[in-house]
Amino acid sequence: MTQGSHPNRKFAEEVMAEPGGEKIVYCFSCGTCTASCPISWVNEKYNPRRIIKMVAMGMREEVLSSPFIWFCSACDLCYRRCPQGVRISDLMKALRNIAIREGYEPPRAIAQVNERTCVGCGLCAEVCPYDAIELVNKRVLGHEKIVAQVDKFLCMECGICAASCRSGAIDIVDFSDEALFLRITGVERGPLLPVEATL
């Protein structure tokens, strides 16, 4: 904390020191980010403006333990409309980086790779919009092979990798074809994001 700064600013200064968090003090809480956010359209409790305000108030534990810092899909709709040029996706990444160092993990399932059937073609890594997949050498059933590996901190559970996998080696929990079909047809209605999550 810098000399003479308010105790509540300690967390904000920590965020500003993190790559992507430098512009948090530019926010004047106009609400454009929340109004533009497709995540908030699905889950009205997701509110980037509220998260920024909590950082400003020094609510470190509440912010880092919140499931909402993991929800940003980095679509940058908010950034294009923000009058202050605050890139919320970079800010959320900065908060996630701090949370990761503190031992927090995203409260969601990630893409699961069946290493036995993965052929290591790399298509999933190529199409992943979050750079959450890489190809690694692993020993599978006694043999060395190249397989896809998912970074749980970067995966946004979008399902693009599963849809593109030619060998059907990637799946996401609760996002099977059957589960999605039931949701679409209205037999089993369930939110794509956990609406019960609260700050």
TAKA-V513744 format. One record per helix or strand. SS is the DSSP state (H for helix, E for strand). FROM is the first residue (numbers start at 0). LEN is the number of residues. Records with the same first field share a line. If there is no record, write none. Layout:
# TAKA-V513744
SS->FROM-LEN  FROM-LEN
This chain:
# TAKA-V513744
H->8-8  23-3  31-5  37-5  47-9  59-5  66-4  76-5  87-14  122-5  159-5  176-9
E->110-3  132-8  142-8  169-3
